[in-house]
Amino acid sequence: MESLTANQAKTNFGSLLLKAQVEPVQISKNGRQVAVVMSAEQYDALNKALIRSLRESANHLQAMSEHQLNQLADTDAFLNDLAAGRYD
């Protein structure tokens, strides 16, 4: 990834926009990264990937929660049976 200072980005803004169409460009100020400029196409692709990943994580958590609820139900049934003396 190419890196420009904030001053270089300001002075060569047109060039920055052209470079950002090819790959993201890092902008730094006082030696610290402060921004990344990328094409709208790259930004949309990044957002879609993030949303897809979040959905997959949510589905995974939901499946885990359902499994845990089933385990709790089994545990609850066992404790009820135990309290009722079915294992004496």
PEHU-V125280 format. One record per backbone hydrogen bond with DSSP energy under -1.0 kcal/mol. NH is the residue of the N-H (numbers start at 1). CO is the residue of the C=O. If there is no record, write none. Layout:
NH/CO
NH/CO
//
This chain:
4/26
6/28
9/5
10/6
11/7
12/8
16/12
17/13
18/14
19/15
20/16
22/19
23/19
25/37
26/2
27/35
28/4
29/32
32/29
34/27
35/27
37/25
39/20
43/39
44/40
45/41
46/42
47/43
48/44
49/45
50/46
51/47
52/48
53/49
54/50
55/51
56/52
57/53
58/54
59/55
60/56
61/57
62/58
63/59
64/60
65/61
66/62
67/63
68/64
69/65
70/66
71/67
72/68
73/69
74/70
75/71
76/72
77/73
78/74
79/75
80/76
81/77
82/78
83/79
84/80
85/82
86/81
88/85
//
